[in-house]
Amino acid sequence: MTEGVDQAIVAGTTVASGRGVPVFLDFFYKLRARGLKVSAHNWLALLDALGQDLHESSLDGFYAVARCILVNDEGDYDAFDLAFGETFRGLITDLEHMASQLEQWLRDPKQLLHLDPALRALIEEIGLEELRRQLLERLAEQKKRHEG
């Protein structure tokens, strides 16, 4: 396997639900259950595309790339859409909920009491509104996963 495929497989271990089923594997089986003949070659091509960030780290991009690679017949579009919806339903809501929780955390001055004094002083100097603006700006610019 290529490095991109390995990275995509690791990224694919994100849990889609409380059942502990890897989200991409769950998607694969839902596609097959709906009658799509997804070959191992096409599946690896999708993972390689993810490793190359052809989906631009977005769910809409993933939908377009996956549909392009995995659907070989126009008659399978509906089955693909149903499997996609079953697999990824609620994902956007979860992301919005996380953003809301982060926003609440930033607005709660009690949370700042537990910070290092130097960091707290920096936040107070910059101001929470400026910090929020910078965070949203960086999130909008971010195209790939990063840790740090």
DSSP file (Angstrom, degrees, kcal/mol; ACC not computed):
  #  RESIDUE AA STRUCTURE BP1 BP2  ACC     N-H-->O    O-->H-N    N-H-->O    O-->H-N    TCO  KAPPA ALPHA  PHI   PSI    X-CA   Y-CA   Z-CA
    1    1 A M              0   0    0      0, 0.0     2,-0.1     0, 0.0    43,-0.0   0.000 360.0 360.0 360.0 154.3    0.0    0.0    0.0
    2    2 A T     >  -     0   0    0      1,-0.1     4,-2.2     4,-0.0     5,-0.2  -0.399 360.0-108.1 -83.8 166.7    1.0    3.6   -0.5
    3    3 A E  H  > S+     0   0    0      1,-0.2     4,-2.4     2,-0.2     5,-0.2   0.898 119.7  54.3 -61.0 -40.7    1.7    6.0    2.3
    4    4 A G  H  > S+     0   0    0      1,-0.2     4,-2.2     2,-0.2    -1,-0.2   0.889 108.2  49.0 -61.0 -40.5   -1.6    7.9    1.4
    5    5 A V  H  > S+     0   0    0      2,-0.2     4,-2.5     1,-0.2    -1,-0.2   0.921 109.8  51.6 -65.6 -43.6   -3.6    4.7    1.7
    6    6 A D  H  X S+     0   0    0     -4,-2.2     4,-2.1     1,-0.2    -2,-0.2   0.918 111.2  48.0 -58.6 -43.6   -2.1    3.9    5.0
    7    7 A Q  H  X S+     0   0    0     -4,-2.4     4,-2.7     1,-0.2    -1,-0.2   0.898 111.4  50.2 -64.6 -40.1   -2.9    7.4    6.3
    8    8 A A  H  X S+     0   0    0     -4,-2.2     4,-2.0     2,-0.2    -1,-0.2   0.881 108.6  52.2 -67.1 -37.1   -6.5    7.1    5.0
    9    9 A I  H  < S+     0   0    0     -4,-2.5     4,-0.2     2,-0.2    -1,-0.2   0.924 111.5  46.7 -64.5 -42.7   -6.9    3.7    6.7
   10   10 A V  H >< S+     0   0    0     -4,-2.1     3,-1.6     1,-0.2    -2,-0.2   0.932 113.0  49.0 -62.8 -44.8   -5.8    5.2   10.0
   11   11 A A  H >< S+     0   0    0     -4,-2.7     3,-1.2     1,-0.3    -1,-0.2   0.817 102.3  65.7 -63.6 -28.8   -8.1    8.2    9.5
   12   12 A G  T 3< S+     0   0    0     -4,-2.0    12,-1.1     1,-0.3    13,-0.4   0.510  79.5  80.5 -72.5  -4.0  -10.9    5.7    8.7
   13   13 A T  T <   +     0   0    0     -3,-1.6    -1,-0.3    -4,-0.2     2,-0.2   0.370  60.6 125.3 -86.0   8.2  -10.8    4.3   12.2
   14   14 A T    <   -     0   0    0     -3,-1.2     9,-2.5     1,-0.1     2,-0.4  -0.468  69.3-115.6 -62.3 135.0  -12.9    7.3   13.4
   15   15 A V  B     -A   22   0A   0      7,-0.2    -1,-0.1    -2,-0.2    -2,-0.1  -0.617  25.4-168.2 -81.6 128.0  -16.0    5.9   15.1
   16   16 A A  S    S+     0   0    0      5,-1.4     2,-0.3    -2,-0.4    -1,-0.2   0.762  71.1   1.2 -84.7 -27.5  -19.2    6.7   13.4
   17   17 A S  S >  S-     0   0    0      4,-0.4     3,-1.4     0, 0.0     4,-0.2  -0.883  86.9 -85.7-149.7 177.9  -21.4    5.6   16.3
   18   18 A G  T 3  S+     0   0    0     -2,-0.3    -3,-0.0     1,-0.3    -2,-0.0   0.528 109.6  82.4 -69.4  -4.6  -21.3    4.1   19.7
   19   19 A R  T 3  S-     0   0    0      2,-0.1    -1,-0.3     1,-0.1    -4,-0.0   0.624 100.9-123.3 -77.0 -11.7  -21.1    0.7   18.2
   20   20 A G    <   +     0   0    0     -3,-1.4    -2,-0.1     1,-0.3    -1,-0.1   0.697  59.5 147.6  79.1  18.9  -17.3    1.0   17.7
   21   21 A V        -     0   0    0     -4,-0.2    -5,-1.4     1,-0.1    -4,-0.4  -0.768  56.6-111.2 -89.6 126.8  -17.5    0.3   13.9
   22   22 A P  B  >  -A   15   0A   0      0, 0.0     4,-2.6     0, 0.0     5,-0.2  -0.335  27.0-128.8 -56.7 134.6  -14.9    2.2   11.9
   23   23 A V  H  > S+     0   0    0     -9,-2.5     4,-2.0     1,-0.2   -10,-0.1   0.861 103.2  45.0 -60.2 -41.5  -16.8    4.8    9.8
   24   24 A F  H  > S+     0   0    0    -12,-1.1     4,-2.5     2,-0.2    -1,-0.2   0.885 113.2  49.6 -73.9 -36.0  -15.4    3.9    6.4
   25   25 A L  H  > S+     0   0    0    -13,-0.4     4,-2.3     2,-0.2    -2,-0.2   0.907 110.7  51.3 -65.7 -40.5  -15.8    0.2    6.9
   26   26 A D  H  X S+     0   0    0     -4,-2.6     4,-2.0     2,-0.2    -2,-0.2   0.912 110.4  49.5 -59.5 -44.2  -19.4    0.8    8.0
   27   27 A F  H  X S+     0   0    0     -4,-2.0     4,-2.4    -5,-0.2    -2,-0.2   0.914 108.4  53.3 -61.8 -44.7  -19.9    2.8    4.8
   28   28 A F  H  X S+     0   0    0     -4,-2.5     4,-2.3     1,-0.2    -2,-0.2   0.933 110.8  45.6 -56.2 -49.0  -18.3    0.1    2.7
   29   29 A Y  H  X S+     0   0    0     -4,-2.3     4,-2.4     1,-0.2    -1,-0.2   0.839 110.9  52.8 -68.5 -32.2  -20.7   -2.6    4.1
   30   30 A K  H  X S+     0   0    0     -4,-2.0     4,-1.4     2,-0.2    -1,-0.2   0.882 108.9  50.6 -69.3 -37.0  -23.7   -0.3    3.7
   31   31 A L  H  <>S+     0   0    0     -4,-2.4     5,-2.1     2,-0.2     3,-0.3   0.942 112.7  45.9 -62.5 -46.7  -22.8    0.3    0.0
   32   32 A R  H ><5S+     0   0    0     -4,-2.3     3,-1.6     1,-0.2    -2,-0.2   0.889 109.3  55.0 -63.6 -39.4  -22.6   -3.5   -0.5
   33   33 A A  H 3<5S+     0   0    0     -4,-2.4    -1,-0.2     1,-0.3    -2,-0.2   0.798 104.9  54.6 -64.5 -28.0  -25.8   -4.1    1.3
   34   34 A R  T 3<5S-     0   0    0     -4,-1.4    -1,-0.3    -3,-0.3    -2,-0.2   0.365 126.4-100.9 -88.3   5.3  -27.6   -1.6   -1.0
   35   35 A G  T < 5S+     0   0    0     -3,-1.6     2,-0.3     1,-0.3    -3,-0.2   0.474  72.1 144.9  94.5   2.4  -26.3   -3.6   -4.0
   36   36 A L      < -     0   0    0     -5,-2.1     2,-1.6    -6,-0.2    -1,-0.3  -0.593  48.4-136.8 -74.9 133.7  -23.4   -1.5   -5.1
   37   37 A K        +     0   0    0     -2,-0.3     2,-0.7    33,-0.1    -1,-0.1  -0.597  30.0 179.7 -91.5  75.9  -20.6   -3.7   -6.5
   38   38 A V        -     0   0    0     -2,-1.6     2,-0.1   -10,-0.2    32,-0.1  -0.694  14.7-151.2 -81.7 115.1  -17.7   -1.9   -4.8
   39   39 A S     >  -     0   0    0     -2,-0.7     4,-2.4     1,-0.1     5,-0.2  -0.419  24.3-116.0 -83.6 161.5  -14.5   -3.6   -5.7
   40   40 A A  H  > S+     0   0    0      1,-0.2     4,-2.6     2,-0.2     5,-0.2   0.879 118.1  55.6 -61.0 -37.5  -11.4   -3.8   -3.6
   41   41 A H  H  > S+     0   0    0      1,-0.2     4,-2.0     2,-0.2    -1,-0.2   0.936 109.6  44.3 -61.5 -47.4   -9.6   -1.8   -6.3
   42   42 A N  H  > S+     0   0    0      2,-0.2     4,-2.2     1,-0.2    -2,-0.2   0.891 112.7  52.3 -65.3 -38.8  -12.2    1.0   -6.2
   43   43 A W  H  X S+     0   0    0     -4,-2.4     4,-2.3     1,-0.2    -2,-0.2   0.921 110.8  46.7 -64.5 -43.0  -12.1    1.0   -2.4
   44   44 A L  H  X S+     0   0    0     -4,-2.6     4,-2.4     1,-0.2    -1,-0.2   0.856 109.5  55.1 -66.7 -33.8   -8.3    1.3   -2.3
   45   45 A A  H  X S+     0   0    0     -4,-2.0     4,-2.3    -5,-0.2    -1,-0.2   0.896 108.2  49.3 -64.0 -39.0   -8.6    4.1   -5.0
   46   46 A L  H  X S+     0   0    0     -4,-2.2     4,-2.3     2,-0.2    -2,-0.2   0.933 111.1  48.5 -64.2 -45.5  -10.9    5.9   -2.6
   47   47 A L  H  X S+     0   0    0     -4,-2.3     4,-2.3     1,-0.2    -2,-0.2   0.881 111.3  50.7 -62.5 -37.5   -8.6    5.5    0.3
   48   48 A D  H  X S+     0   0    0     -4,-2.4     4,-1.5     2,-0.2    -1,-0.2   0.911 108.7  51.6 -65.7 -41.6   -5.7    6.7   -1.8
   49   49 A A  H  <>S+     0   0    0     -4,-2.3     5,-2.5     1,-0.2     6,-0.4   0.891 110.2  49.4 -61.3 -39.4   -7.7    9.8   -2.9
   50   50 A L  H ><5S+     0   0    0     -4,-2.3     3,-1.6     1,-0.2    -1,-0.2   0.909 107.5  54.2 -65.3 -41.3   -8.4   10.5    0.8
   51   51 A G  H 3<5S+     0   0    0     -4,-2.3    -1,-0.2     1,-0.3    -2,-0.2   0.804 108.9  48.9 -62.1 -28.9   -4.7   10.2    1.5
   52   52 A Q  T 3<5S-     0   0    0     -4,-1.5    -1,-0.3    -5,-0.1    -2,-0.2   0.378 113.1-122.5 -89.7   3.4   -4.0   12.8   -1.2
   53   53 A D  T X 5 +     0   0    0     -3,-1.6     3,-1.5    -5,-0.1    -3,-0.2   0.826  59.9 150.2  58.5  36.3   -6.7   15.1    0.3
   54   54 A L  T 3 <S+     0   0    0     -5,-2.5    -4,-0.2     1,-0.3    -1,-0.1   0.703  70.7  59.3 -68.4 -17.7   -8.6   15.2   -2.9
   55   55 A H  T >  S-     0   0    0     -6,-0.4     3,-1.4    -5,-0.1     6,-0.3   0.435 107.0-130.6 -88.3  -0.3  -11.7   15.6   -0.8
   56   56 A E  T <   -     0   0    0     -3,-1.5    -2,-0.1     1,-0.3     3,-0.1   0.808  56.8 -72.6  53.8  35.6  -10.2   18.8    0.7
   57   57 A S  T 3  S+     0   0    0      1,-0.2     2,-0.3    -7,-0.1    -1,-0.3   0.804 105.1 118.1  54.1  35.8  -11.0   17.6    4.2
   58   58 A S  S <> S-     0   0    0     -3,-1.4     4,-2.3     1,-0.1    -1,-0.2  -0.951  70.2-131.2-130.5 153.2  -14.7   18.2    3.8
   59   59 A L  H  > S+     0   0    0     -2,-0.3     4,-2.5     2,-0.2     5,-0.1   0.884 111.6  52.1 -67.5 -38.6  -17.7   16.0    3.9
   60   60 A D  H  > S+     0   0    0      2,-0.2     4,-2.2     1,-0.2    -1,-0.2   0.909 110.7  48.2 -63.0 -41.4  -19.1   17.5    0.7
   61   61 A G  H  > S+     0   0    0     -6,-0.3     4,-2.5     2,-0.2     5,-0.2   0.900 110.7  50.7 -64.6 -41.0  -15.7   16.8   -1.0
   62   62 A F  H  X S+     0   0    0     -4,-2.3     4,-3.1    -7,-0.3     5,-0.3   0.915 108.5  52.9 -62.4 -42.7  -15.7   13.2    0.4
   63   63 A Y  H  X S+     0   0    0     -4,-2.5     4,-2.6     1,-0.2     5,-0.2   0.939 111.9  45.0 -56.9 -49.0  -19.2   12.7   -1.0
   64   64 A A  H  X S+     0   0    0     -4,-2.2     4,-2.1     2,-0.2    -2,-0.2   0.922 116.6  44.2 -64.1 -45.7  -18.1   13.9   -4.5
   65   65 A V  H  X S+     0   0    0     -4,-2.5     4,-2.3     2,-0.2     5,-0.2   0.933 115.7  47.5 -65.9 -46.0  -14.9   11.9   -4.6
   66   66 A A  H  X S+     0   0    0     -4,-3.1     4,-3.1    -5,-0.2     5,-0.4   0.917 113.1  48.0 -62.9 -43.4  -16.5    8.7   -3.2
   67   67 A R  H  X S+     0   0    0     -4,-2.6     4,-1.7    -5,-0.3    -1,-0.2   0.903 112.1  50.1 -64.9 -40.3  -19.4    8.9   -5.6
   68   68 A C  H  < S+     0   0    0     -4,-2.1    -1,-0.2    -5,-0.2    -2,-0.2   0.902 120.1  35.1 -63.5 -41.8  -17.1    9.5   -8.5
   69   69 A I  H  < S+     0   0    0     -4,-2.3    -2,-0.2    -5,-0.2    -1,-0.2   0.878 124.1  38.5 -81.9 -39.5  -14.9    6.5   -7.7
   70   70 A L  H  < S+     0   0    0     -4,-3.1     2,-0.7    -5,-0.2    -3,-0.2   0.719  98.7  75.6 -92.3 -22.2  -17.4    4.0   -6.3
   71   71 A V     <  +     0   0    0     -4,-1.7     3,-0.1    -5,-0.4    -1,-0.1  -0.824  45.6 169.6 -98.6 117.7  -20.5    4.4   -8.5
   72   72 A N        +     0   0    0     -2,-0.7     2,-0.4     1,-0.2    -1,-0.1   0.520  65.4  45.1-101.8  -8.3  -20.0    2.8  -11.9
   73   73 A D  S >  S-     0   0    0      1,-0.1     3,-2.3     0, 0.0     4,-0.2  -1.000  73.7-132.3-140.7 136.0  -23.6    3.1  -13.1
   74   74 A E  G >  S+     0   0    0     -2,-0.4     3,-1.6     1,-0.3     4,-0.3   0.807 105.8  67.0 -56.2 -30.2  -26.1    6.0  -13.0
   75   75 A G  G 3  S+     0   0    0      1,-0.3     4,-0.3     2,-0.1    -1,-0.3   0.637  94.3  59.1 -66.4 -13.7  -28.7    3.6  -11.7
   76   76 A D  G <> S+     0   0    0     -3,-2.3     4,-2.5     1,-0.2    -1,-0.3   0.442  75.9  94.2 -95.1  -0.8  -26.7    3.2   -8.5
   77   77 A Y  H <> S+     0   0    0     -3,-1.6     4,-2.8    -4,-0.2     5,-0.2   0.917  85.7  48.4 -58.6 -44.2  -26.7    6.9   -7.5
   78   78 A D  H  > S+     0   0    0     -4,-0.3     4,-2.4    -3,-0.2    -1,-0.2   0.921 111.5  49.2 -63.9 -43.1  -29.8    6.5   -5.3
   79   79 A A  H  > S+     0   0    0     -4,-0.3     4,-2.3     2,-0.2    -1,-0.2   0.904 112.2  49.5 -62.6 -40.6  -28.3    3.5   -3.5
   80   80 A F  H  X S+     0   0    0     -4,-2.5     4,-2.8     1,-0.2     5,-0.2   0.944 110.5  49.9 -61.5 -47.7  -25.1    5.4   -2.9
   81   81 A D  H  X S+     0   0    0     -4,-2.8     4,-2.6     1,-0.2    -2,-0.2   0.888 111.2  49.0 -60.5 -40.0  -27.0    8.4   -1.6
   82   82 A L  H  X S+     0   0    0     -4,-2.4     4,-2.5     2,-0.2    -1,-0.2   0.927 113.1  46.2 -65.8 -44.7  -29.0    6.2    0.9
   83   83 A A  H  X S+     0   0    0     -4,-2.3     4,-2.1     2,-0.2    -2,-0.2   0.903 113.5  49.9 -64.4 -40.5  -25.8    4.4    2.1
   84   84 A F  H  X S+     0   0    0     -4,-2.8     4,-2.7    -5,-0.2     5,-0.2   0.934 111.4  48.5 -62.4 -46.5  -24.0    7.7    2.5
   85   85 A G  H  X S+     0   0    0     -4,-2.6     4,-1.4    -5,-0.2    -2,-0.2   0.903 111.3  49.6 -61.4 -43.0  -26.9    9.3    4.4
   86   86 A E  H  < S+     0   0    0     -4,-2.5    -1,-0.2     1,-0.2    -2,-0.2   0.903 116.3  42.8 -61.8 -41.2  -27.2    6.3    6.8
   87   87 A T  H  < S+     0   0    0     -4,-2.1    -2,-0.2    -5,-0.2    -1,-0.2   0.906 125.1  29.2 -74.4 -42.9  -23.5    6.4    7.5
   88   88 A F  H >< S+     0   0    0     -4,-2.7     3,-2.0    -5,-0.2     4,-0.4   0.363  81.4 130.5-107.4   5.1  -22.8   10.1    7.9
   89   89 A R  T 3< S+     0   0    0     -4,-1.4    -4,-0.0     1,-0.3    -3,-0.0  -0.355  78.5  18.4 -57.6 134.2  -26.2   11.3    9.2
   90   90 A G  T 3> S+     0   0    0     -2,-0.0     4,-2.4     1,-0.0    -1,-0.3   0.278  90.8 110.9  89.4 -11.8  -25.7   13.5   12.3
   91   91 A L  H <> S+     0   0    0     -3,-2.0     4,-2.1     2,-0.2     5,-0.2   0.925  80.0  46.4 -63.2 -44.6  -22.0   14.1   11.6
   92   92 A I  H  > S+     0   0    0     -4,-0.4     4,-2.6     1,-0.2    -1,-0.2   0.910 111.1  53.0 -63.8 -41.8  -22.6   17.8   10.8
   93   93 A T  H  > S+     0   0    0      1,-0.2     4,-2.4     2,-0.2    -1,-0.2   0.907 107.8  51.5 -59.6 -41.9  -24.8   18.2   13.9
   94   94 A D  H  X S+     0   0    0     -4,-2.4     4,-2.3     2,-0.2    -1,-0.2   0.910 110.4  48.4 -61.2 -42.9  -22.0   16.7   16.0
   95   95 A L  H  X S+     0   0    0     -4,-2.1     4,-2.2     2,-0.2    -2,-0.2   0.897 111.5  49.4 -65.6 -40.2  -19.5   19.2   14.6
   96   96 A E  H  X S+     0   0    0     -4,-2.6     4,-2.2     2,-0.2    -1,-0.2   0.894 110.2  51.6 -65.0 -38.6  -21.9   22.1   15.2
   97   97 A H  H  X S+     0   0    0     -4,-2.4     4,-2.5     2,-0.2    -2,-0.2   0.909 109.0  50.6 -63.8 -42.2  -22.4   20.8   18.8
   98   98 A M  H  X S+     0   0    0     -4,-2.3     4,-2.4     1,-0.2    -2,-0.2   0.919 110.1  49.3 -61.7 -43.5  -18.6   20.7   19.4
   99   99 A A  H  X S+     0   0    0     -4,-2.2     4,-2.4     1,-0.2    -1,-0.2   0.892 110.7  51.1 -62.9 -39.0  -18.2   24.3   18.1
  100  100 A S  H  X S+     0   0    0     -4,-2.2     4,-2.4     2,-0.2    -2,-0.2   0.910 109.6  49.5 -64.2 -42.6  -21.1   25.4   20.4
  101  101 A Q  H  X S+     0   0    0     -4,-2.5     4,-2.4     2,-0.2    -2,-0.2   0.905 111.0  49.7 -63.4 -41.3  -19.4   23.7   23.4
  102  102 A L  H  X S+     0   0    0     -4,-2.4     4,-2.4     2,-0.2    -2,-0.2   0.916 110.2  50.9 -62.7 -42.9  -16.1   25.4   22.5
  103  103 A E  H  X S+     0   0    0     -4,-2.4     4,-1.7     1,-0.2    -2,-0.2   0.915 110.8  48.5 -60.9 -43.8  -17.8   28.7   22.2
  104  104 A Q  H  X S+     0   0    0     -4,-2.4     4,-1.2     1,-0.2    -1,-0.2   0.906 110.0  52.3 -62.8 -41.5  -19.5   28.2   25.7
  105  105 A W  H  < S+     0   0    0     -4,-2.4     3,-0.5     1,-0.2     6,-0.2   0.914 109.8  48.5 -61.6 -42.8  -16.1   27.3   27.2
  106  106 A L  H  < S+     0   0    0     -4,-2.4    -1,-0.2     1,-0.2    -2,-0.2   0.831 110.6  51.4 -67.5 -31.2  -14.5   30.4   25.8
  107  107 A R  H  < S+     0   0    0     -4,-1.7    -1,-0.2    -5,-0.2    -2,-0.2   0.696  89.6  89.8 -78.6 -18.6  -17.3   32.6   27.2
  108  108 A D    >X  -     0   0    0     -4,-1.2     3,-1.3    -3,-0.5     4,-0.6  -0.701  60.2-163.8 -85.7 108.0  -17.2   31.2   30.7
  109  109 A P  H >> S+     0   0    0      0, 0.0     3,-0.7     0, 0.0     4,-0.5   0.754  85.1  68.5 -64.2 -22.8  -14.7   33.3   32.7
  110  110 A K  H >4 S+     0   0    0      1,-0.2     3,-1.0     2,-0.2     4,-0.4   0.829  90.9  62.0 -64.6 -29.9  -14.4   30.5   35.4
  111  111 A Q  H X4 S+     0   0    0     -3,-1.3     3,-0.9     1,-0.2    -1,-0.2   0.825  96.0  60.0 -64.4 -29.9  -12.7   28.3   32.9
  112  112 A L  H X< S+     0   0    0     -3,-0.7     3,-1.4    -4,-0.6    -1,-0.2   0.723  87.5  74.6 -71.4 -20.5   -9.9   30.9   32.7
  113  113 A L  T << S+     0   0    0     -3,-1.0    -1,-0.2    -4,-0.5    -2,-0.2   0.796  93.2  53.3 -62.3 -28.2   -9.1   30.5   36.4
  114  114 A H  T <  S+     0   0    0     -3,-0.9    -1,-0.3    -4,-0.4    -2,-0.2   0.478  89.9 102.6 -88.0  -2.8   -7.5   27.1   35.8
  115  115 A L  S <  S-     0   0    0     -3,-1.4    -3,-0.0    -4,-0.2     0, 0.0  -0.397  87.5 -88.6 -79.9 157.9   -5.1   28.4   33.1
  116  116 A D     >  -     0   0    0      1,-0.1     4,-2.9    -2,-0.1     5,-0.2  -0.394  40.6-120.1 -57.3 138.0   -1.4   29.2   33.7
  117  117 A P  H  > S+     0   0    0      0, 0.0     4,-2.4     0, 0.0     5,-0.2   0.857 112.9  50.9 -55.1 -38.2   -1.1   32.8   34.9
  118  118 A A  H  > S+     0   0    0      2,-0.2     4,-2.0     1,-0.2     5,-0.1   0.916 112.8  45.5 -66.5 -42.0    1.1   33.8   31.8
  119  119 A L  H  > S+     0   0    0      2,-0.2     4,-2.5     1,-0.2    -1,-0.2   0.908 112.2  51.5 -66.9 -41.7   -1.5   32.3   29.4
  120  120 A R  H  X S+     0   0    0     -4,-2.9     4,-2.5     1,-0.2    -2,-0.2   0.915 109.8  50.0 -60.5 -43.1   -4.4   33.9   31.3
  121  121 A A  H  X S+     0   0    0     -4,-2.4     4,-2.1    -5,-0.2    -1,-0.2   0.893 110.4  50.4 -62.4 -40.0   -2.6   37.3   31.0
  122  122 A L  H  X S+     0   0    0     -4,-2.0     4,-2.7     2,-0.2     5,-0.3   0.918 110.9  48.3 -64.4 -43.6   -2.0   36.8   27.3
  123  123 A I  H  X S+     0   0    0     -4,-2.5     4,-3.3     1,-0.2    -2,-0.2   0.911 112.3  48.7 -63.0 -42.4   -5.7   36.0   26.7
  124  124 A E  H  < S+     0   0    0     -4,-2.5    -1,-0.2     2,-0.2    -2,-0.2   0.861 112.3  49.7 -66.3 -34.0   -6.8   39.0   28.7
  125  125 A E  H  < S+     0   0    0     -4,-2.1    -2,-0.2    -5,-0.2    -1,-0.2   0.934 118.5  37.1 -68.8 -46.4   -4.3   41.2   26.8
  126  126 A I  H  < S-     0   0    0     -4,-2.7     4,-0.3    -5,-0.1    -2,-0.2   0.906 110.9-130.7 -71.7 -42.1   -5.5   39.9   23.4
  127  127 A G     X  -     0   0    0     -4,-3.3     4,-2.2    -5,-0.3     5,-0.2   0.156  14.9 -99.1  97.0 142.3   -9.2   39.7   24.4
  128  128 A L  H  > S+     0   0    0      1,-0.2     4,-2.8     2,-0.2     5,-0.2   0.862 120.4  55.6 -64.3 -36.8  -11.6   36.8   24.0
  129  129 A E  H  > S+     0   0    0      2,-0.2     4,-2.4     1,-0.2    -1,-0.2   0.922 110.0  45.4 -63.4 -42.9  -13.2   38.2   20.9
  130  130 A E  H  > S+     0   0    0     -4,-0.3     4,-2.5     2,-0.2    -1,-0.2   0.898 112.8  51.5 -65.8 -40.0   -9.9   38.5   19.1
  131  131 A L  H  X S+     0   0    0     -4,-2.2     4,-2.3     2,-0.2    -2,-0.2   0.918 110.8  48.0 -62.3 -44.3   -9.0   35.0   20.2
  132  132 A R  H  X S+     0   0    0     -4,-2.8     4,-2.7     2,-0.2     5,-0.2   0.921 110.9  51.3 -60.8 -44.7  -12.3   33.7   18.9
  133  133 A R  H  X S+     0   0    0     -4,-2.4     4,-2.2     1,-0.2    -2,-0.2   0.921 111.2  47.3 -59.8 -44.9  -11.7   35.5   15.6
  134  134 A Q  H  X S+     0   0    0     -4,-2.5     4,-2.5     2,-0.2    -1,-0.2   0.893 111.7  51.2 -64.2 -40.2   -8.2   34.0   15.2
  135  135 A L  H  X S+     0   0    0     -4,-2.3     4,-2.5     2,-0.2    -2,-0.2   0.944 111.8  45.8 -62.2 -48.6   -9.5   30.6   16.1
  136  136 A L  H  X S+     0   0    0     -4,-2.7     4,-2.0     1,-0.2    -1,-0.2   0.876 112.4  52.2 -63.5 -37.3  -12.3   30.8   13.5
  137  137 A E  H  X S+     0   0    0     -4,-2.2     4,-1.8    -5,-0.2    -1,-0.2   0.925 111.5  45.8 -63.4 -45.8   -9.9   32.2   10.9
  138  138 A R  H  X S+     0   0    0     -4,-2.5     4,-1.8     1,-0.2    -2,-0.2   0.891 111.3  52.2 -66.7 -39.1   -7.4   29.3   11.5
  139  139 A L  H  < S+     0   0    0     -4,-2.5    -1,-0.2     1,-0.2    -2,-0.2   0.897 109.7  49.6 -63.4 -38.9  -10.2   26.7   11.3
  140  140 A A  H  < S+     0   0    0     -4,-2.0    -1,-0.2     1,-0.2    -2,-0.2   0.852 114.0  45.4 -67.3 -34.5  -11.4   28.2    8.0
  141  141 A E  H  < S+     0   0    0     -4,-1.8     2,-0.3    -5,-0.1    -1,-0.2   0.745  89.0 103.6 -78.9 -24.6   -7.8   28.1    6.6
  142  142 A Q     <  +     0   0    0     -4,-1.8     3,-0.1     1,-0.2     4,-0.0  -0.425  34.9 164.2 -69.0 123.3   -7.1   24.5    7.8
  143  143 A K        +     0   0    0     -2,-0.3     2,-0.3     1,-0.1    -1,-0.2   0.622  61.5  40.7-109.5 -22.5   -7.3   22.0    5.0
  144  144 A K  S    S-     0   0    0    -88,-0.0     2,-0.1   -87,-0.0    -1,-0.1  -0.862  91.0 -91.2-128.1 161.1   -5.5   19.1    6.6
  145  145 A R        +     0   0    0     -2,-0.3     2,-0.3    -3,-0.1    -2,-0.1  -0.432  46.0 178.3 -67.0 139.8   -5.5   17.4   10.0
  146  146 A H        -     0   0    0     -2,-0.1     2,-0.5    -4,-0.0    -4,-0.0  -0.989  22.4-147.7-142.6 155.4   -2.8   18.7   12.4
  147  147 A E              0   0    0     -2,-0.3    -2,-0.0     1,-0.1     0, 0.0  -0.932 360.0 360.0-124.7 106.1   -1.9   17.9   15.9
  148  148 A G              0   0    0     -2,-0.5    -1,-0.1     0, 0.0     0, 0.0   0.396 360.0 360.0 152.9 360.0   -0.5   20.8   18.0
